[in-house]
Amino acid sequence: MQPTNLQKDKLDLIEKIIHTEDQSTLDFLKNVLNDEPLEYQLSEDQKNIVRESAENYLSGKDKGKSWEEVKSKLLSKRNG
């Protein structure tokens, strides 16, 4: 990466941080930038979502997606 692109990336990130209103995002960034081991905990709501998804998959209600389907969806989101 060229130095000018590096500086632009830094400024873009600073801009996003300035406008961030989500405390969990800011806490995450603080942990990453402090070079301390990240101890991430799921909230109870997140744990419930994971449990429900696992139950649906194991019971056959949700067949899941192939890697190609997931990859295609992620690439389409990334490309706008």
N, C-alpha and C positions, 0 to 999 in steps of 0.2 A: 504494500500500500504506500502510495506517495505521501510525503509529509502534509501536503495541503489537504488530501483526503482524510488523513488522520485527524487533523485539526477540525475539519468540517464535521466528522463523525463525533468528535468530542463535544463540539458546540451543539450539535443536534441532540445528543444525549442530555446535556445540561438543560437544554430547552424543555425536553420532555420531563425531566425531573422537576423543574420549576413548576410545571403545570400539573404535576401528579397530585391528586387529592387522596389517594388510597394509602393509608398508613402501612398496610402489609407490604405493599410494593416498596415503600421507602425503607421499611425494616429489612427487607430482603437485600436491597441495594447496600445498606449500611453494612450488613454482614459480609457481603461479597467484597466490598471495598476495604474492609478492615482486615482482610486476609485471615480471618478466624474461621475455624471449622463451622460450616453451616449446619445448624440443628433445626431442620424444618419440621414442623408439626402440622398435620392435617387438622382442620376444624372438624367438629362433629358432623356438620352438614356435608363436608367433603367425604368423610368416612362413610356416611350413610349412602352417598351417591356411589361410591366404590362398592359397598356391600350389595346394593340393589343391582348394579350392573353385573356383578359376579353371579348373583343369584339368578338373574335373567339368563345369563349365558349358560350356567350349569344346568338350568331347568329346560333349556332349549327354546325359551321364548325369544331369545336374541341369538342369532347365528353368528354374530360378529361380522367382521369384514376382512377381506384378504389384504395382504400387504399392498398389492397393486391398487386396490380401492382407496386405502388410507393415503398412500403416496400421491395418487392422483388428486385427491381432495386437498391435501396440504399444498401441493404445487399450484393448484388453481387459486387457493387463498393467497399464496405468496405473490403470485403474478397479477393479482387484482381481479 
